[in-house]
Amino acid sequence: MTTAAAALSSDSWSIYKRLFKYARPYLGVFMVGVLGAGLFAASNAALAYLVKTFLHGAFVVTDAAVLWQVPVGVVVLFTLRGIGDYVQSYYPSWVGRQVIKGLRHDVFSHYLRLPTAFLDRQQSGHLLSRLTNNIELVAAAATSAAISLISDTLTIVALLVTLFYMNWRLAAFCIIAAPVIAWLMKIANRSFRRYSERIQHSMGDITRVAKEAIDAHRLIKIFNAEDHQTERFERVN
């Protein structure tokens, strides 16, 4: 691992640790979402096994029992899968909103205590963007990443166990291909993070230009500067 990559990894972990401080009081609610992720993963694995049972019992060796067991199984599994998907989405998202609330409270309190000289040098649009847009993106991404990591890991483990049970050769091939997939995901994640930073900076410019135009609407009307302000907004937009 290069020095730059190590520094980036260390910085990412430090950010997650700071965000975890805001999520710790709601750990119980988050664990409900983890249980939902487990139910979702188990239902996916059971669905894969049900499909195999149906194909074998309906086309290879006709089994009358399978023809009525499968429809019942599909209804039950999709019901459980829907419940698991809802629980793993709703409860972590609720925790994410609480994290955003706590972050905004601390950032706003910090703004009120900043020196006047520092605030005079800053553009209000960028400060407002950090308070509204940037915190939303960071906290939501952190919560989504955590539940996706848990849900996807549980789903992969459950499906691999099912796959080994049904066809160990195909499962072995999937494990061999896993490092290549992980490498591609690492490259994609690095690109997404770079673009996310650019989006956050651009939102600051958009907020700044829009706020200036709204605050100075009388001057804009006096000097007929609507077209000029529209061009300014279009450049940052």
C-alpha positions in Angstrom: 0.0 0.0 0.0 1.4 3.4 -1.0 1.8 6.3 1.5 -1.1 8.2 -0.2 -3.4 5.2 -0.1 -2.6 4.5 3.6 -3.2 8.2 4.5 -6.6 8.1 2.6 -7.6 4.9 4.4 -6.6 6.3 7.8 -8.5 9.5 7.1 -11.6 7.5 6.1 -11.5 5.5 9.3 -11.1 8.6 11.4 -14.2 10.2 9.8 -16.2 7.0 10.5 -15.1 7.0 14.1 -16.3 10.6 14.5 -19.6 9.8 12.9 -20.0 6.7 15.1 -20.0 9.0 18.1 -23.2 10.5 16.9 -24.8 7.1 16.1 -23.8 5.4 19.3 -26.9 6.4 21.3 -29.1 4.8 18.6 -27.1 1.5 18.4 -30.2 -0.5 19.5 -32.3 0.9 16.7 -29.5 0.2 14.2 -29.3 -3.4 15.3 -32.9 -3.8 14.5 -31.9 -2.9 10.9 -29.1 -5.5 11.1 -31.7 -8.2 12.0 -33.7 -7.1 9.0 -30.6 -7.5 6.9 -30.2 -11.0 8.2 -33.8 -11.9 7.4 -33.3 -10.4 3.9 -30.2 -12.4 3.3 -31.7 -15.7 4.6 -34.8 -15.2 2.4 -32.6 -14.7 -0.7 -30.7 -17.9 0.0 -33.9 -19.8 0.6 -35.4 -18.4 -2.6 -32.3 -19.7 -4.6 -32.8 -23.1 -3.0 -36.6 -23.0 -3.8 -35.9 -22.2 -7.5 -33.6 -25.2 -7.7 -36.2 -27.4 -6.0 -38.9 -26.2 -8.4 -36.8 -26.8 -11.5 -35.9 -30.3 -10.4 -39.3 -31.3 -9.1 -41.2 -29.8 -12.1 -39.0 -30.6 -15.1 -36.4 -33.2 -14.2 -38.4 -35.6 -11.9 -42.1 -34.6 -11.8 -43.2 -34.4 -8.2 -46.8 -33.4 -7.5 -45.9 -32.2 -4.0 -43.5 -29.6 -5.4 -46.2 -28.1 -7.6 -48.2 -26.9 -4.6 -45.3 -26.4 -2.2 -43.5 -23.9 -4.4 -46.3 -21.3 -4.8 -46.8 -21.3 -1.0 -43.1 -21.0 -0.5 -42.8 -18.1 -2.9 -45.5 -16.1 -1.1 -43.9 -16.8 2.3 -40.4 -16.0 1.2 -41.3 -12.8 -0.7 -43.3 -11.7 2.4 -40.3 -12.3 4.6 -37.9 -10.7 2.1 -40.1 -7.6 1.9 -40.2 -7.3 5.7 -36.5 -7.7 5.9 -35.8 -5.2 3.2 -38.1 -2.6 4.8 -36.6 -3.1 8.3 -33.0 -2.9 7.0 -33.8 0.3 5.1 -36.0 2.1 7.5 -34.3 1.8 10.9 -30.7 2.6 9.7 -32.1 5.5 7.7 -33.8 6.8 10.9 -30.5 6.6 12.7 -28.9 8.5 9.8 -31.4 11.3 10.3 -30.5 11.5 13.9 -26.8 11.7 13.0 -27.5 14.5 10.6 -29.5 16.3 13.3 -26.6 16.1 15.7 -24.0 17.1 13.2 -26.0 20.2 12.2 -26.5 21.2 15.8 -22.8 21.0 16.5 -21.8 22.8 13.2 -24.3 25.6 13.8 -23.1 26.0 17.4 -19.5 26.1 16.1 -20.5 28.8 13.5 -21.9 31.0 16.3 -18.5 30.9 18.2 -16.2 31.5 15.2 -14.3 34.8 15.3 -15.8 37.7 13.3 -12.6 38.1 11.3 -12.8 34.5 10.1 -16.5 34.8 9.2 -15.8 38.0 7.2 -13.3 36.1 5.1 -15.7 33.3 4.3 -18.4 33.1 1.7 -21.7 32.6 3.3 -22.9 30.3 0.5 -20.1 27.8 1.3 -20.9 27.9 5.0 -24.6 27.3 4.4 -23.8 24.5 2.0 -21.7 22.7 4.6 -24.6 23.1 7.1 -27.3 21.8 4.7 -25.9 19.8 1.8 -22.5 18.5 2.9 -23.7 17.1 6.2 -26.6 15.4 4.5 -24.3 13.7 2.0 -21.7 12.6 4.5 -24.1 11.3 7.2 -26.4 9.6 4.7 -23.4 8.0 2.9 -22.0 6.7 6.1 -25.2 5.1 7.2 -25.9 3.6 3.8 -22.4 2.3 3.6 -22.7 0.6 7.0 -26.0 -1.1 6.3 -24.9 -2.0 2.7 -21.7 -3.6 4.1 -23.7 -5.6 6.6 -26.5 -6.6 4.3 -24.3 -7.5 1.3 -21.9 -9.5 3.5 -24.8 -11.5 5.1 -26.3 -12.0 1.6 -23.0 -13.2 0.1 -22.4 -15.6 3.0 -25.9 -17.0 2.9 -25.8 -17.4 -0.9 -22.3 -19.0 -0.8 -23.4 -21.5 1.8 -26.4 -22.4 -0.3 -24.3 -22.5 -3.4 -21.7 -24.9 -1.8 -24.6 -27.1 -0.8 -26.0 -27.2 -4.3 -22.8 -27.0 -6.4 -19.4 -26.7 -4.8 -17.6 -26.3 -8.1 -19.5 -23.2 -9.0 -19.1 -21.8 -5.5 -15.3 -22.3 -5.8 -15.3 -20.4 -9.1 -17.1 -17.5 -7.4 -14.5 -17.3 -4.6 -11.7 -17.3 -7.2 -13.4 -14.4 -9.0 -14.0 -12.4 -5.7 -10.6 -10.6 -5.6 -11.0 -9.3 -9.1 -14.5 -7.9 -8.2 -13.2 -6.4 -5.0 -10.4 -4.7 -6.9 -12.8 -3.2 -9.4 -15.1 -2.0 -6.5 -12.1 -0.3 -4.8 -11.3 1.6 -8.0 -15.0 2.6 -8.4 -15.3 3.7 -4.7 -12.2 5.9 -5.0 -13.7 7.6 -8.1 -17.1 8.1 -6.4 -15.4 9.8 -3.4 -13.5 12.2 -5.7 -16.6 13.2 -7.6 -18.5 13.5 -4.3 -16.0 16.1 -3.1 -16.4 18.0 -6.3 -20.2 18.0 -5.9 -20.0 19.3 -2.4 -17.7 22.2 -3.6 -20.1 23.0 -6.5 -23.1 23.1 -4.1 -21.3 25.8 -2.1 -20.9 27.9 -5.3 -24.6 27.4 -6.2 -25.8 28.4 -2.7 -23.5 31.5 -2.8 -24.7 32.8 -6.1 -28.4 32.1 -5.4 -28.2 33.8 -2.0 -26.5 36.9 -3.4 -29.2 37.2 -6.1 -32.0 36.7 -3.6 -30.6 39.2 -1.1 -29.9 41.8 -3.8 -33.2 41.4 -5.7 -34.0 45.1 -5.5 -30.6 46.1 -7.1 -31.0 43.5 -9.8 -34.4 44.9 -10.7 -33.1 48.5 -10.7 -30.3 47.8 -13.0 -32.1 45.1 -15.1 -29.4 42.6 -14.3 -31.6 39.5 -14.5 -29.8 38.2 -17.5 -26.4 38.7 -16.0 -27.4 36.9 -12.8 -28.9 34.1 -14.8 -25.6 33.7 -16.6 -23.7 33.6 -13.3 -26.0 31.0 -11.9 -25.7 28.9 -15.1 -21.9 28.9 -14.9 -21.8 27.5 -11.4 -24.8 25.2 -12.1 
